[in-house]
Amino acid sequence: MVDDDDDDDDVRSLLVSVADCYVVMRCASQRLQMHRSSYTGVAHCVRRILQEDGFRAFYASYPTTVLMNVPFMAGTIAEAVIGASLMV
C-alpha cells in the first residue's frame, strides 16, 4: 500500500526545487541583461554571484517579485473564474 503522505512530500519537494531554480535563473537573467555585463554566460554568472555575494543574493528581490505578481495573478484567476462561469 502506498502512503499518500509520502507522495505529497515528493510533490512538495519537487515544487520547491522548481521554484528555487526559477529564482536563481531569474536573478542570473537580470544580471546578464545589465549594460556591459562582465558575465560570459549563465553558469559563470551564478558562480560569481555565489562567490561574491553569497546564496542570499538570489533572494534579495524575492519580496518585491511576490508583491508584484500577487495582484497580477489574482486578476488572472478572477478573469478565468468569471470566464468559466459565463461559459456554463
DAWONOR-V949093 format. One record per pair of residues at least 24 apart in sequence whose ideal C-beta (glycine too) atoms are under 10 Angstrom apart, sorted by the first residue. I is the first residue (numbers start at 1). J is the second residue. D is the distance in Angstrom with one decimal. If there is no record, write none. Layout:
BEGIN
i=I j=J d=D
i=I j=J d=D
END
This chain:
BEGIN
i=20 j=58 d=8.4
i=20 j=59 d=9.5
i=22 j=65 d=9.9
i=23 j=58 d=5.6
i=23 j=59 d=6.4
i=23 j=61 d=9.1
i=23 j=62 d=6.5
i=23 j=65 d=8.1
i=24 j=49 d=8.5
i=24 j=50 d=9.4
i=24 j=55 d=9.3
i=24 j=57 d=9.9
i=24 j=58 d=5.2
i=24 j=59 d=9.3
i=25 j=58 d=9.5
i=26 j=58 d=8.5
i=26 j=61 d=8.4
i=26 j=62 d=9.4
i=26 j=65 d=7.5
i=27 j=53 d=9.7
i=27 j=57 d=7.0
i=27 j=58 d=4.7
i=27 j=59 d=8.2
i=27 j=60 d=8.0
i=27 j=61 d=7.4
i=27 j=62 d=9.2
i=27 j=65 d=9.8
i=28 j=58 d=8.4
i=30 j=61 d=7.9
i=31 j=57 d=9.4
END
